[in-house]
Amino acid sequence: MEYWGYHLILDCKNGDLEKVRSSDNINKFVKTLVEKIDMVACGEPKIEHFAANNPNAAGFSLVQLIETSSITGHFVDLNGDSYIDIFSCKSFDIEKVKEVVKQFFSPKQIKVTYLTRQA
């Protein structure tokens, strides 16, 4: 069956703190990811540090528009957790996404939620 959209949600636990806290690493991650899953980036990624007043939530957030929708993420300074979403009307390889996440953040575990979208 053909779906209108594909939504991958990754909850990543205890990544490498140095990597999760690096905007440069997050930038390289999303550029590599876009290439590996054969997407087309629309402009540069937006990467901002948020929630500095809340140590439990503080960290970088990422938004990368792609031709077929978006890649978003939040990376927690405190414990190295990260929350990454890819939504696209073009299908993509989940295993390639996980490989890139492991390469750039080294999480101890990844919880995968995958949704197909159809109105």
Residue pairs with C-beta under 8 A, 6 or more apart in sequence:
3 116
3 117
3 118
4 89
4 117
4 118
4 119
5 69
5 87
5 88
5 89
5 116
5 117
5 118
6 86
6 87
6 88
6 89
6 90
6 91
6 92
6 114
6 115
6 116
6 117
7 85
7 86
7 87
7 114
7 115
7 116
7 117
8 84
8 85
8 86
8 87
8 92
8 94
8 97
8 112
8 113
8 114
9 83
9 84
9 85
9 112
9 113
9 114
9 115
10 82
10 83
10 84
10 85
10 97
10 98
10 101
10 110
10 111
10 112
10 113
11 81
11 83
11 110
11 111
11 113
12 81
12 82
12 83
12 84
12 101
12 105
12 107
12 109
12 110
12 111
13 80
13 81
13 107
13 108
13 109
13 110
13 111
14 79
14 80
14 81
14 107
14 108
14 109
15 75
15 80
15 81
15 82
15 105
15 106
15 107
15 108
16 80
16 105
16 106
17 77
17 80
19 25
19 80
19 104
19 105
19 106
20 59
20 60
20 75
20 76
20 77
20 80
20 81
20 82
20 105
21 59
21 60
21 75
21 77
23 47
23 49
23 60
25 104
25 105
26 45
26 47
26 60
26 62
26 73
26 75
26 104
27 45
27 47
28 104
29 100
29 101
29 104
29 105
30 41
30 45
30 62
30 64
30 71
30 73
31 41
31 45
32 100
32 103
32 104
33 71
33 97
33 100
34 40
34 41
34 64
34 66
34 71
36 96
36 97
36 99
36 100
37 86
37 92
37 93
37 96
37 97
38 90
38 92
39 66
39 67
39 68
39 71
39 88
39 90
39 92
40 66
40 67
40 68
41 64
41 65
41 66
41 67
42 65
42 66
42 67
43 65
45 62
45 63
45 64
46 62
46 63
46 64
47 60
47 61
47 62
48 60
48 61
49 58
49 59
49 60
49 61
50 57
50 58
50 59
50 60
50 61
50 74
51 57
51 58
51 59
52 58
55 77
55 78
56 76
56 78
57 76
58 76
58 77
58 78
59 74
59 75
59 76
59 77
59 78
60 74
60 75
61 72
61 73
61 74
61 75
62 71
62 72
62 73
62 74
62 75
63 70
63 71
63 72
64 70
64 71
64 72
66 88
68 88
68 89
68 90
69 87
69 88
69 89
70 85
70 86
70 87
71 84
71 85
71 86
72 84
72 85
73 82
73 83
73 84
73 85
74 82
74 83
75 81
75 82
75 105
76 82
80 105
80 107
81 107
82 101
82 105
82 107
84 101
86 92
86 97
87 117
94 112
94 114
98 110
98 112
101 107
101 110
102 110
